[in-house]
Amino acid sequence: MYFCINSFALSGLSVLPVSVEADISDGLPVMDLVGYLGSEVKEARERVRTALKNSGFTIPVKRITINVSPASIRKQGTAFDLPIALSMMVCMELIAPQSLEGCAVMGELSLNGDIQGINGVLPRVLKAREMGFKSCFVPLENAAEGGMVDGIDVYGVDSLKGMCAHFSKEAVIAPTKTDLDEILNDTVREKCDDFADIRGQPLIKRCMKISAAGLHNVLMIGPPGAGKTMSASRMAGILPPLTKDECLELTKIYSVAGMLPESGMILRRPVVSPHHTCTPQALAGGGNIPRPGAISLAHKAVLFLDELPEFKKEALEILRQPLEEKKVHIARANANYTYPADFLLIAAMNPCRCGYYPDMKRCSCTIKDVKNYLSRISGPLLDRIDLCIEVGEISYDELSGEGAPDFLTDGTRSMAEGNEEAIREESTEDILRDVMAARERQSFRFRSEGISVNSQMNPSMIMKYCQLGRRENLLLKEAFKRLNMSARAYHRTLKVARTIADLADSEKIDEKHLYEAISMKIPDKTYGNMGG
C-alpha cells in the first residue's frame, strides 16, 4: 500500500514543501529511507521503528520504502519522524487515509512513542496556511507557537497513541488558538527595569530618548561604572511595544534558532548582548545551514555591544553592511541565505584599556596605548553611528539624590536647584510617552513614503523633510568643514536633528536642534584618534 503525507523543510528562514511517501509491499523485510537525506533524517529509521513497537503497533515483515521528496533538496533535522511514522501507519491500516487529507505534519519521535518539540514550527505553519492546508499536527510543546497563526487549525499532539485516539474519535484533540493580541496587551502592562533607577546622567537619558524616537544608533564612551550598561539594558523599555506582525517575525527567527522561551513566543523587544569574544559567525550566523546570528536575533530590537574595541575587527566590520541594508547575507556552497537584521545598535566603550583616560591621575595607559585602543573602531563603522556621547562619572550628590545634576542638556535644561520636579529622575514611562508622541509625528509625516521613522529616510526624503534656514545652513556648513564629515555623516546629522525637532513638537529644524545633533555626533577632541 502507498500513502503520502505533507510536511516542510527549513532552509534558513525559507520553508520548502516536502512530501513524505511510504510504500509497504511484499519482499525482503527491510526499511529504506531515500531522498537526499541528512544524517538526522537517516537516523529516523531506528527512531520510528522503535517508537511504533513501544507504542504497541506491529510493523509488518515486508519491504518498507520511505521517500522524502523532492530529492533535489537536502533534508535536515528531526521534524520528519512523525510524518514518516504516520505514513507507515496509514499503510498498515491503523489510520484511515482520509483523516490526513489537507493536513501538514511535523514532529520528532522519542523511542517510547512520545512526540518531542522541534525548531521552526511557526514558519512551517505560516507556509501551510499560505499553501491552503486546513490543519497542522505539531508537537504539543510547540502548540502555542503554531496557534499564533490565524486561518488554520493547529493540533498539539503528545504521542502516537494520542494521534490514533484522535483519528479514531476516542479522544478528540481540540485545536490550539493563541490570542496574540490579548497576550501582547497584557505584556505592555507588565513593568520592566526603570530608567529612574539610573541616578544622574541626564546626557545618557537624553541620548537614549533621541535614539528610541528616531531609531538612531548610539556609541557611549566613558569610564567604568558610569551607567552605560545599565542604560542599554533598559533601552527596550522605551521602544514602542511589539506589533502583532513584529511579534510573529521575531518569534519566527527565534524558533528557527531554537531559542524560544517556554511561552513559545517573543513578546518584548529583546536586548541581545553578545560577549566581546564572540566570532564573526556568531554575530552574522554560521553553520552548514546557517542559523540566525546575534544581529538577526536583535531584529526589530536592540543589539548591545559592550566593550566595543575588544571585539575582533572582523566581527565589527560585519556590522557595516547590515547597518545599511537591514539584512545579512550568508553564502554557502549549496545555497545563499538572507536573514533580516533591522536592529538598533547600542555600543559602549571605555576611553582606554584601563578605562580612566584622560584622568592621568588614575590612567595607567601611555598616549600610544590610548591611540591604539581608540583606533580599533574603524572610520566606516563610526560613520554609521548617529549619536556618539562622552559619559562622565557620577557625583556623590547625583548618586545619593541629595542635589541636582551639575548640568542638563539642551533638551532638559533647567534651573534645578530647589526644584524637586527637575531633580526627579525621568522614568521609563516618562521617556516612552515622549518617544511615542515623536513616533506618531513621524508616522503621519511618512504616511505615503513607506517608512515610519527618521533614520529610514533616503537622501531625497532628507531634502524634502529636513530643510534648513539660513542660520542653520551656516551652522551645518561650519560643522561639516571642522569635523570633516562624510556625506553619510552629513545625512545622519540631519536625521538626528529632525528627531530632536519632533521631540520638541517643532515642524522646523531650529538652530538649537541642529546644534544638539552635531554635539552628539562627534565626542570631545580628546577622542580624535577614533576611526583610525
GIJOLIN-V896224 format. One record per residue. N is the residue number from 0. OMEGA is omega in degrees with one decimal (999 if undefined). Layout:
n=N omega=OMEGA
n=N omega=OMEGA
//
This chain:
n=0 omega=-177.8
n=1 omega=173.9
n=2 omega=-177.7
n=3 omega=178.4
n=4 omega=179.7
n=5 omega=174.7
n=6 omega=-176.3
n=7 omega=174.3
n=8 omega=178.5
n=9 omega=171.7
n=10 omega=-169.0
n=11 omega=175.0
n=12 omega=178.8
n=13 omega=179.7
n=14 omega=-177.3
n=15 omega=178.8
n=16 omega=-177.7
n=17 omega=175.3
n=18 omega=176.5
n=19 omega=-175.6
n=20 omega=177.6
n=21 omega=176.1
n=22 omega=176.5
n=23 omega=-176.1
n=24 omega=178.6
n=25 omega=179.2
n=26 omega=179.5
n=27 omega=-178.5
n=28 omega=-179.5
n=29 omega=178.5
n=30 omega=-178.2
n=31 omega=173.1
n=32 omega=-179.2
n=33 omega=176.0
n=34 omega=177.2
n=35 omega=-170.1
n=36 omega=171.2
n=37 omega=-175.2
n=38 omega=-179.1
n=39 omega=-179.3
n=40 omega=177.1
n=41 omega=179.1
n=42 omega=179.3
n=43 omega=179.9
n=44 omega=-177.7
n=45 omega=178.5
n=46 omega=-177.6
n=47 omega=-179.6
n=48 omega=-177.2
n=49 omega=179.9
n=50 omega=178.0
n=51 omega=-179.3
n=52 omega=-177.4
n=53 omega=174.4
n=54 omega=176.9
n=55 omega=-179.7
n=56 omega=-178.0
n=57 omega=178.4
n=58 omega=-178.3
n=59 omega=178.9
n=60 omega=-177.7
n=61 omega=177.2
n=62 omega=-178.6
n=63 omega=178.6
n=64 omega=177.9
n=65 omega=177.2
n=66 omega=176.8
n=67 omega=-172.8
n=68 omega=6.9
n=69 omega=-177.0
n=70 omega=179.9
n=71 omega=-177.8
n=72 omega=176.6
n=73 omega=-178.0
n=74 omega=-179.4
n=75 omega=173.7
n=76 omega=-174.5
n=77 omega=-175.2
n=78 omega=-177.1
n=79 omega=179.5
n=80 omega=-174.9
n=81 omega=177.0
n=82 omega=176.2
n=83 omega=-179.1
n=84 omega=-177.5
n=85 omega=178.3
n=86 omega=176.1
n=87 omega=-178.4
n=88 omega=175.0
n=89 omega=178.0
n=90 omega=177.8
n=91 omega=178.4
n=92 omega=174.5
n=93 omega=179.1
n=94 omega=179.0
n=95 omega=-177.6
n=96 omega=-177.2
n=97 omega=179.9
n=98 omega=-175.4
n=99 omega=177.3
n=100 omega=179.8
n=101 omega=-177.9
n=102 omega=169.3
n=103 omega=-173.5
n=104 omega=177.1
n=105 omega=178.1
n=106 omega=177.8
n=107 omega=179.7
n=108 omega=167.5
n=109 omega=-173.6
n=110 omega=179.7
n=111 omega=177.5
n=112 omega=176.0
n=113 omega=-179.2
n=114 omega=-175.3
n=115 omega=178.7
n=116 omega=-179.8
n=117 omega=175.1
n=118 omega=171.5
n=119 omega=179.7
n=120 omega=-176.4
n=121 omega=178.2
n=122 omega=177.9
n=123 omega=180.0
n=124 omega=176.7
n=125 omega=177.8
n=126 omega=178.4
n=127 omega=177.7
n=128 omega=-179.9
n=129 omega=-178.3
n=130 omega=174.9
n=131 omega=176.7
n=132 omega=-178.3
n=133 omega=-175.1
n=134 omega=177.5
n=135 omega=172.5
n=136 omega=-176.1
n=137 omega=175.3
n=138 omega=179.7
n=139 omega=179.0
n=140 omega=-177.9
n=141 omega=-173.3
n=142 omega=-179.2
n=143 omega=178.0
n=144 omega=179.7
n=145 omega=-178.6
n=146 omega=176.9
n=147 omega=-175.0
n=148 omega=177.5
n=149 omega=172.9
n=150 omega=177.2
n=151 omega=178.3
n=152 omega=-179.7
n=153 omega=-178.8
n=154 omega=175.1
n=155 omega=-175.9
n=156 omega=-174.8
n=157 omega=-177.6
n=158 omega=175.8
n=159 omega=177.8
n=160 omega=180.0
n=161 omega=177.9
n=162 omega=177.4
n=163 omega=179.5
n=164 omega=178.0
n=165 omega=-177.2
n=166 omega=178.6
n=167 omega=178.8
n=168 omega=178.3
n=169 omega=179.3
n=170 omega=-174.4
n=171 omega=179.4
n=172 omega=178.5
n=173 omega=177.6
n=174 omega=-179.8
n=175 omega=176.2
n=176 omega=179.2
n=177 omega=179.5
n=178 omega=-173.6
n=179 omega=-179.8
n=180 omega=-179.3
n=181 omega=-179.8
n=182 omega=178.9
n=183 omega=177.6
n=184 omega=178.0
n=185 omega=-179.1
n=186 omega=179.7
n=187 omega=-177.0
n=188 omega=178.4
n=189 omega=-178.3
n=190 omega=176.2
n=191 omega=178.9
n=192 omega=-169.1
n=193 omega=174.7
n=194 omega=179.1
n=195 omega=177.1
n=196 omega=-178.3
n=197 omega=-179.1
n=198 omega=178.6
n=199 omega=179.2
n=200 omega=178.3
n=201 omega=-180.0
n=202 omega=177.3
n=203 omega=-177.5
n=204 omega=178.0
n=205 omega=179.6
n=206 omega=179.8
n=207 omega=177.7
n=208 omega=178.4
n=209 omega=-179.8
n=210 omega=-178.6
n=211 omega=-177.5
n=212 omega=-176.6
n=213 omega=-176.6
n=214 omega=179.9
n=215 omega=178.7
n=216 omega=-172.1
n=217 omega=168.4
n=218 omega=177.5
n=219 omega=179.2
n=220 omega=-179.9
n=221 omega=-176.5
n=222 omega=178.0
n=223 omega=175.2
n=224 omega=-178.1
n=225 omega=177.4
n=226 omega=-177.2
n=227 omega=-178.4
n=228 omega=-179.6
n=229 omega=179.3
n=230 omega=-179.0
n=231 omega=-178.4
n=232 omega=-179.9
n=233 omega=-173.6
n=234 omega=-177.8
n=235 omega=-178.5
n=236 omega=-179.6
n=237 omega=171.7
n=238 omega=179.4
n=239 omega=179.2
n=240 omega=178.8
n=241 omega=169.4
n=242 omega=179.9
n=243 omega=-179.8
n=244 omega=178.2
n=245 omega=177.9
n=246 omega=178.3
n=247 omega=-178.3
n=248 omega=179.6
n=249 omega=-179.8
n=250 omega=178.7
n=251 omega=179.8
n=252 omega=-179.0
n=253 omega=177.1
n=254 omega=178.4
n=255 omega=179.8
n=256 omega=-177.7
n=257 omega=-175.0
n=258 omega=178.7
n=259 omega=173.6
n=260 omega=-178.0
n=261 omega=-180.0
n=262 omega=179.1
n=263 omega=-179.5
n=264 omega=176.0
n=265 omega=-173.1
n=266 omega=177.5
n=267 omega=175.5
n=268 omega=-178.4
n=269 omega=168.6
n=270 omega=-177.4
n=271 omega=-174.1
n=272 omega=178.5
n=273 omega=178.0
n=274 omega=-175.7
n=275 omega=176.5
n=276 omega=-175.6
n=277 omega=-177.4
n=278 omega=173.9
n=279 omega=179.3
n=280 omega=178.5
n=281 omega=178.2
n=282 omega=-173.1
n=283 omega=-174.0
n=284 omega=-176.6
n=285 omega=-178.6
n=286 omega=178.9
n=287 omega=164.8
n=288 omega=-168.4
n=289 omega=170.3
n=290 omega=178.9
n=291 omega=175.5
n=292 omega=-175.4
n=293 omega=-177.1
n=294 omega=174.7
n=295 omega=175.7
n=296 omega=178.0
n=297 omega=178.5
n=298 omega=-177.4
n=299 omega=-177.2
n=300 omega=-172.5
n=301 omega=170.5
n=302 omega=-178.0
n=303 omega=178.3
n=304 omega=178.0
n=305 omega=-176.2
n=306 omega=-172.6
n=307 omega=-177.5
n=308 omega=-178.7
n=309 omega=176.5
n=310 omega=175.6
n=311 omega=-178.1
n=312 omega=-179.5
n=313 omega=179.7
n=314 omega=-179.0
n=315 omega=-177.7
n=316 omega=176.1
n=317 omega=-176.3
n=318 omega=-170.0
n=319 omega=-178.6
n=320 omega=178.1
n=321 omega=179.2
n=322 omega=178.7
n=323 omega=-172.0
n=324 omega=-177.6
n=325 omega=176.3
n=326 omega=173.6
n=327 omega=-177.2
n=328 omega=-179.5
n=329 omega=-178.3
n=330 omega=174.6
n=331 omega=-177.3
n=332 omega=-175.3
n=333 omega=-177.3
n=334 omega=172.6
n=335 omega=-176.4
n=336 omega=177.6
n=337 omega=176.9
n=338 omega=176.2
n=339 omega=-179.3
n=340 omega=179.8
n=341 omega=-173.6
n=342 omega=172.8
n=343 omega=-178.2
n=344 omega=170.8
n=345 omega=-178.4
n=346 omega=178.8
n=347 omega=-179.8
n=348 omega=171.1
n=349 omega=179.5
n=350 omega=176.9
n=351 omega=-176.1
n=352 omega=179.7
n=353 omega=172.0
n=354 omega=-170.5
n=355 omega=176.5
n=356 omega=8.1
n=357 omega=176.7
n=358 omega=-173.5
n=359 omega=174.9
n=360 omega=-179.0
n=361 omega=-176.8
n=362 omega=-179.5
n=363 omega=-176.3
n=364 omega=172.5
n=365 omega=178.3
n=366 omega=178.8
n=367 omega=177.8
n=368 omega=-179.5
n=369 omega=179.9
n=370 omega=-179.8
n=371 omega=-178.9
n=372 omega=-177.9
n=373 omega=-176.4
n=374 omega=176.5
n=375 omega=177.1
n=376 omega=-175.1
n=377 omega=178.4
n=378 omega=179.7
n=379 omega=178.3
n=380 omega=179.2
n=381 omega=179.6
n=382 omega=-178.0
n=383 omega=178.3
n=384 omega=-172.7
n=385 omega=-173.7
n=386 omega=-179.1
n=387 omega=-173.7
n=388 omega=173.6
n=389 omega=-177.1
n=390 omega=179.4
n=391 omega=176.9
n=392 omega=-177.9
n=393 omega=177.8
n=394 omega=179.0
n=395 omega=-178.4
n=396 omega=178.6
n=397 omega=-176.7
n=398 omega=-178.4
n=399 omega=-179.6
n=400 omega=-177.0
n=401 omega=-178.6
n=402 omega=-179.8
n=403 omega=175.4
n=404 omega=179.2
n=405 omega=-179.2
n=406 omega=172.7
n=407 omega=-179.2
n=408 omega=179.6
n=409 omega=-177.2
n=410 omega=-177.2
n=411 omega=-174.9
n=412 omega=-177.6
n=413 omega=170.6
n=414 omega=-168.5
n=415 omega=-175.2
n=416 omega=178.5
n=417 omega=-178.5
n=418 omega=-175.0
n=419 omega=-178.8
n=420 omega=-179.9
n=421 omega=-178.9
n=422 omega=-177.4
n=423 omega=-179.4
n=424 omega=179.5
n=425 omega=-176.5
n=426 omega=175.5
n=427 omega=179.8
n=428 omega=178.8
n=429 omega=-178.2
n=430 omega=-179.2
n=431 omega=179.4
n=432 omega=178.7
n=433 omega=179.9
n=434 omega=-179.0
n=435 omega=178.2
n=436 omega=178.5
n=437 omega=178.4
n=438 omega=178.1
n=439 omega=177.7
n=440 omega=-180.0
n=441 omega=179.0
n=442 omega=178.6
n=443 omega=-178.6
n=444 omega=-174.8
n=445 omega=-173.7
n=446 omega=-179.7
n=447 omega=-175.5
n=448 omega=-179.0
n=449 omega=175.2
n=450 omega=-176.5
n=451 omega=-178.2
n=452 omega=-174.4
n=453 omega=-176.8
n=454 omega=-178.2
n=455 omega=-178.0
n=456 omega=172.1
n=457 omega=-176.1
n=458 omega=180.0
n=459 omega=176.9
n=460 omega=177.9
n=461 omega=177.4
n=462 omega=-175.9
n=463 omega=-170.6
n=464 omega=-178.0
n=465 omega=179.9
n=466 omega=-175.9
n=467 omega=172.6
n=468 omega=-176.7
n=469 omega=-178.8
n=470 omega=-180.0
n=471 omega=178.1
n=472 omega=179.0
n=473 omega=179.1
n=474 omega=-178.4
n=475 omega=178.7
n=476 omega=178.9
n=477 omega=178.6
n=478 omega=-179.9
n=479 omega=-179.5
n=480 omega=-173.9
n=481 omega=-175.6
n=482 omega=179.5
n=483 omega=-177.3
n=484 omega=169.4
n=485 omega=176.8
n=486 omega=179.4
n=487 omega=179.6
n=488 omega=177.6
n=489 omega=-179.4
n=490 omega=-179.0
n=491 omega=176.6
n=492 omega=177.8
n=493 omega=178.2
n=494 omega=179.1
n=495 omega=178.4
n=496 omega=177.9
n=497 omega=178.6
n=498 omega=178.7
n=499 omega=176.5
n=500 omega=178.1
n=501 omega=177.7
n=502 omega=178.2
n=503 omega=-179.3
n=504 omega=-178.9
n=505 omega=176.7
n=506 omega=-177.8
n=507 omega=174.2
n=508 omega=-178.8
n=509 omega=-179.5
n=510 omega=-178.0
n=511 omega=177.1
n=512 omega=-179.1
n=513 omega=179.6
n=514 omega=179.7
n=515 omega=178.5
n=516 omega=179.8
n=517 omega=-177.7
n=518 omega=179.2
n=519 omega=179.6
n=520 omega=-177.9
n=521 omega=179.7
n=522 omega=-179.1
n=523 omega=-176.9
n=524 omega=174.0
n=525 omega=-175.4
n=526 omega=-177.5
n=527 omega=179.7
n=528 omega=178.8
n=529 omega=179.4
n=530 omega=-179.6
n=531 omega=999
//
